[in-house]
Amino acid sequence: MELSSKKIEISLDTKKRIDNLTKVNQVRIIDGNYIDFEGTNISCINPAKVFIKARGKELVLLFYGNGNTLYLYDQSNKCTWKKLKELLA
């Protein structure tokens, strides 16, 4: 069975927006992947991850490659920019 993979990268605009919110905090971004199993109807998503360290806490946001939308936990838990500001305050 062969695999094909496509990289999920966070857009430059989203990165800038995160940097503006987190000025002095540490931000680390790990790119994700779309993975297809050739010859089957099976595929999976490994979302890109944004790790933000602020005030002794670490926040992990997920990015699935759809626009500028970031998520907490999974795709049913959207993280708005306002909510992100509150979490980092």
C-alpha positions in Angstrom: 0.0 0.0 0.0 1.4 3.4 -1.0 0.9 6.7 0.8 0.7 10.2 -0.6 1.1 13.2 1.6 0.4 16.9 1.2 1.7 19.4 3.7 -0.6 21.7 5.7 1.1 25.1 6.3 -0.3 28.0 8.3 -0.6 31.1 6.1 1.7 34.1 6.6 -1.3 36.3 7.6 -2.3 33.9 10.4 1.3 33.7 11.6 1.5 37.5 11.8 -1.8 37.7 13.6 -0.6 35.1 16.2 2.7 37.0 16.6 0.8 40.3 17.2 -1.3 38.7 20.0 1.6 37.0 21.7 4.3 39.7 21.5 6.6 38.4 24.3 5.5 34.8 24.5 7.0 31.8 22.8 5.3 30.5 19.7 6.2 27.2 18.0 4.5 26.0 14.8 4.6 22.4 13.5 3.2 21.8 10.0 0.6 19.1 9.4 -0.2 16.7 6.6 -3.1 15.4 4.6 -2.4 11.6 4.1 -4.1 9.5 1.4 -3.8 5.7 1.3 -3.5 5.0 -2.4 -6.0 2.5 -3.9 -8.4 2.9 -0.9 -11.1 5.4 0.2 -9.1 6.1 3.4 -7.4 9.3 4.2 -6.5 11.2 7.4 -5.5 14.6 8.5 -2.7 15.4 10.9 -3.4 19.1 11.7 -0.8 21.7 12.0 -0.2 22.6 15.6 0.5 26.0 17.2 2.1 25.9 20.7 1.9 29.1 22.6 3.7 29.5 26.0 2.3 32.3 28.1 2.4 33.0 31.9 3.5 29.4 32.8 0.8 27.8 30.7 1.0 26.2 27.3 -1.8 26.4 24.8 -2.1 24.1 21.8 -4.2 25.2 18.8 -4.9 23.1 15.7 -5.1 24.2 12.1 -6.7 22.0 9.5 -6.0 24.0 6.4 -9.3 25.8 6.0 -8.8 29.6 5.9 -7.5 31.3 9.0 -9.5 29.2 11.4 -7.8 27.8 14.5 -9.3 25.1 16.8 -9.1 23.9 20.4 -9.2 20.1 20.8 -11.0 19.3 17.4 -12.9 20.8 14.5 -16.1 21.2 16.6 -14.3 23.7 19.0 -13.4 26.8 16.9 -11.1 29.3 18.6 -11.9 32.9 17.6 -9.3 35.6 17.8 -11.3 37.2 20.7 -11.2 33.9 22.6 -7.5 33.5 22.0 -6.9 37.0 23.4 -8.9 36.0 26.5 -6.9 32.7 26.9 -3.6 34.6 26.7 -4.6 37.4 29.1 
